[in-house]
Amino acid sequence: MFEDVSMKGKKILITAGASGLGLEMAHVFSAAGSEVFICDIDEALLAQAKAQYPQIHTAVADVADESSVAALFGKVQEVFGALDVLINNAGIAGPTGYVETLEKADWDKTLAVNITGQFLCARLAIPLLKKAQAGVMINMSSAAGHLGFAGRAAYAASKWAVVGFTKSLAIELGKYGVRVNAILPGAVEGPRIRAVIAAKAQTLGKPVQDVALGYEQQASLGRMVSARDIANMALFTASAAAASVSGQALVVDGHTQALI
């Protein structure tokens, strides 16, 4: 049974772990007995996370920068000497606007963080996950990774890429006992989605309240999901309870059929 599965002593690396979904996952894994290492580009947020959870290891890192990722994994090996789970959580919302209005620099930055960052981290994590013999990689995608998303083309493109990357890695690494899955959250209640809603309202020329209501009602459950919903899925996916789950796009969105 799931409650009999232990994550005690498992070594977990979570990118962009100082706030939002990353911090919630750090909390859940730490509470489950795992040793957690988080990185983030924001040094101040890392300090706050460390104050809140003194047992968690931290490092400043930019996942879109190859040398920064290399330094991060050097620190992870120094602290842990091994790795059981990589959670590629780092991502940005990217530009809001229709394609003909977008700047190439904004497009490039979105892909650099949301998919190239996952590649850079995965490349260095794979040897460690192979040694773990039952290593796990979780790549954070989005409901926009299997649905179209007008006005958010750069973000959607990057999150579709995450799913393709995940499925390919699952095939490559299955023979080593390494499982790779993607989690596709719907709209997650919090400051980030509220900023997206505000930007979308401005683009559409609509009241913020109307756009927010649309985000809530686009799911069959009639509400946004919570950060804890996503963290719980990550915990399950990383655990032995999901020992035969690999190569999957695991959608946690309250059943959303279209994105506004």
Buried (B, 14 or more C-beta within 10 A) or exposed (E): EEEEBEBEEBBBBBBBBBBBBBBBBBBBBBEBEBBBBBBBBEEEBBEBBBEEBEEBBBBBBBBBBBEBBEBBBEBBEEEBEBBBBBBBBBBBBBBBBEEEEBEEEBBEBBBBBBBBBBBBBBEBBBEBBBEBEBBBBBBBBBBBBBBEBBBBBBBBBBBBBBBBBBBEBBEEBEEBBBBBBBBBBBBBBBEBBEEBBBBBBEBBEEEBEEBBEBBBEBBEEEBBBBBBBBBBBBBBBBBEBBEEBBBBBBBBBBEBEEBB
